[in-house]
Amino acid sequence: MSNLLNQNPIILTATLASYKAAVATSQGSTIGPLRVTKVYWLDPATIGDQAILVDPRTGNVLEQFRCEVAGQSQIIHPKVPLWKDFELLQIDSGTIEISLA
């Protein structure tokens, strides 16, 4: 399955350089800040696998997951819920779901 960007939740199965750039390319419009309510990592496969979301402009880590138990999904409610943009820098396995308000 490929990344599904034009829905809520956003579903990511592969790295993504910039959410806003990808959406602007497909929709031909710009979007404002994103209010993220939760980030869910479904079914990571192997202990040690990681998923890392960063701000593409600054490189700051927005959220980071590390698999401690194979197949155990994880959920995070962001400490900073307002994101200007995001990049999925790394996803070793599983699927990321980003829910927006």
N, C-alpha and C positions, 0 to 999 in steps of 0.2 A: 504494500500500500504506500502511496506517496503522501506527502504533507497535504493536509486539508486546512487552508488558511482562511477561507471565507465563510466561517461558521463559528458557533460558540457551543462547546469548547473548540479551541484550535487544536488540531491533532497533528503531531509531529513524529515521524518515524526515521527521518534523516536530518543531517545537519542543515542549517539555514543561516545564511550570512546576515540578513536583515529582514525582519518581518515586514516593516513598513515599505521597504523597496520592493519586496516580492508582491505585496498587495497592490501597491501603486502600479506595478507592471501589469497585473492582471485586471485591475479595475479602472486604471487610468485616473485615479484620484489620490489625494493625500488624506491621511487620517491623523487625528489628534492623539493625545496620550492614552494609554491603555490602563484601565482599572482592573487589576488582576485579583481575583478572589481566592483562587487556589491553583496549585500546580500539582499534577498527579503523574507519577511515573508508574506505568502499568507493566507488570510482568518482566522485570529485569532478569536476565537469564543466568548470569554467573556471578559468584562472589567476586567483588573487586570491580565489576562494571561500574561506569559512571555516566551521568548525564549532567551537562554544565550549560547553564543559560547565562549570558553576559550582555552588557550594554555594548553595542557595536561601536559607539563613538568613544567611550572612555575605557572599555575593557574591564570595567568593574563587574565582578561576579554578582548576578542577581539572585540565582538559586543554584545549588549544587547537590546532587544526589550521589550516593555511593551504595552499591548493593552489598548488604551484609548477609542476607539469606536469599538464595536463588528462588526466583518466582514470587517473592514477597513484594507487593506493590507498596509505594510510599506516597504520602500526601504532605504538601507544605502549604501553609497559609502565609503568603509573603509578609515580611516585616515592613517592607516599603511597597505598598500595593499599586502605586502609580508609576508606570514604566513609560518612558518616551519611545522606546523601541527595544527589541531584543534579538539576540542571535543565539541559535542552538549550536554552540561551539563543539560539543561532543555528545554523542549518544552511542554507547557500546551495544545496547540491546534494548528491547522493550519499546514502549510508546509513551510520549509525553502528551498530556492533555492540559491545556491552559484555559481555565474558565475566566470569563470577563463579566463584570457587572453591567 
